[in-house]
Structure formats: structure tokens, C-alpha cells
Amino acid sequence: CKISLFLSAIPYTGFVFCMINPYLWSVFTLSALLGAGGGVIWTANGEVIAKNSPGDTKAKNTGIFWSWFNTSMLLGNIFLYFYLGNSEQISDKQRHVIYLVLGIFCAVGMCTFLLLAPSENSGRRRDRK
């Protein structure tokens, strides 16, 4: 699962970095790849939560995940609020800094998927009757 998470996060990270100097072809290509990667990343995320949560903690762990996920939107907007200040328009330099910072956070987050410990169930095949 962690390889699926990592590989499906590549289009997300690439999309953020392509916004530093956006070209029509790169935005559309990475948008399409992001759509494909999105299905994989959310499915793999659900599997990681399900495999690593004992029966009675799945709801709690899913809630913790959603809390962290939504906190990223808050922190990103706080960063933009203080970085942009009272700017009437976003300059090219500001856009470059914004997408560079956000891209670095995406890349670091993408690499943390590789640090996930294997779940207890990861080596076993499910018995099919």
C-alpha cells in the first residue's frame, strides 16, 4: 500500500510544482494524471487505515486522519494570509515562492508514505473459501 500511496502522490506533487511556471500542456496533463492518482491514493489510504486499525478504532482513526487532512487547508491559508499581506495582486515572485513552499510540503509528505510501517496483515493473503 505504501508504494501505491507514494506513486499516486507523484501527480499531486508534480501539479503543485508545475504551477511555478504553468504551461497549458503541463497543467492539463498533470490534471489528468492527478485524477487517476486520486482514485488510487484515496483507496490506498482507506486500506492503510483499515489494516492498521483494530475493529473498534477504525472510526476514531478515520476521524484523526480527516482532522489532520483539513488542518492542512487551515495552515496553508494562514501561510498565504501572512505572506501576501495586503497585496492587491500576486506577483510572479510571490507565486514562485508560494508554489515552491507548497510543493516542498507535498514532496515531504509524499516521501513520508515510504516510512509507513508494514501492517500486521500485509504479509498474509486472505483466506478465500
N, C-alpha and C positions, 0 to 999 in steps of 0.2 A: 504493500500500500504506500509506503513512504516514497518509493520510486515514482509511482503514479502521481502522488501529490507534487513531487519535485518537477516532473516533466510537464504536468499540466499547469504549473505556475510559471513556466517559461514564457508563454504568450502574454500573461498578465504583466510580468516584469518588462518584457520587450515593448509592450504597448505604452507603458509609462515612459520608458526611455525614448521611444520614438517621438514623443511629444516635445522633446527638447528642440528638435528641428523637424516638425511634421511635414511629410510629403504625402500627397493623396494616396499613392500606391502603398506606402508603409502603413498608413492608418487603416485602410480598408483590408489589407492582407492580415495585419495583426488583429483586427476586429473579428475577422472570420476565424482565425486560429484561437482567439480568446473565447469565442462561442463554443468551439469544440472542446477546448481545455476546461471551460467552465463546467460542463457536464461531468467530466472526469474528476475534477478537483472536489466538487461537492459530493459526488458519490463516494469517492475515496475517504473524504472527511467523515462522512456518516459511518463508513465501515470502521475507521480507526476509533471513533467514539464508541461504537457498538462492541468492538472486540476488547477494548480496554476498560470497559465499564461493567462491573458485576451487575446482575439483574436489577437490583434496587437503586442503582446510582446513575442509570442512563439519563433520566430526566434532569437530574442535578448537573451532570457533566455537560449535557447539551446546553443547559442554561448558562453555565460558566463560559462555554465556547461563544455563545451569542453575546454575552456581556463583553468579552474581550473583542470580538469582531466589531461590535458597534462602538466601542471605545476608540477604535482606530479612526472612525469618522470624526469624533469629537476632537481628538488630538490633532488630526490633520487640519481641521478648521481653526483651531486655536493657533497653530503654527502660521497659517495664512493670515489670520487677523493681525498678529503682531508683526509678521514680515512685511505685509503690504501696507499696514498703517492706513493713512488717509489717501493712498494713491487713487487717482481718478482712472488711470489706465495701467495695465500691466505691461511693462517694458519687456523687450527681448531678454535683457539680462535677468530680470526678475523671473520670467518664465523659465529660463535655463536653470536658475537656482532652485526654483520650486520643483521642477520635474527631476532634477538631479537628486535632491534630497528624498523625494518620494520614491524614486527609482532605487536608490540605495536601500531604503527601508524594505522595498519589495524584494530586492535581491537577498538581503539578510534573512528575511522571513522565508524566502524560497529555500535557502540553504539550511535553515533550521529543520525543514522536513526530513533532511537526511540524518538528523540527530535523534529522531524518534526511536525509542527502544522498541524492539520487536515485542508484539503481544504474546501472551501465553498460547493463544490459539493459532499463531501464524504458521507454525510448522506442521500442524495437523490438518489432514483432509477430513472433511465432514463425512460421516458415515451415511451412505445412501442405501436405503432399503427398498 
